[in-house]
């Protein structure tokens, strides 16, 4: 069973001066990975970006992604500051909720 947060659960990150710099809403977590380090999904209420915590890709997965390519007219690289993240298929319902939440003002 997936753990889904109520759609109204919001947390505000603050900088050292106490000013709110981003509003992030928790949407769900993978219940099968224990108490720590679980794949998790949030949405940034201001930018509408979907934020994902997942497992780091191993060399084999990165190689497979590079073999699959990045589409026509796009460099086939994973640049500095970006990474491939694996999330379990069982989180698809949470990702759907995240997409819906990101589209709503």
Beta strands, then each sheet from edge to edge (+ up, - down):
strand 1: 3-4
strand 2: 11-14
strand 3: 20-29
strand 4: 40-44
strand 5: 50-53
strand 6: 55-56
strand 7: 85-86
sheet 1: 1+ 3- 2+
sheet 2: 1+ 3- 4+ 5-
sheet 3: 6+ 7-
end
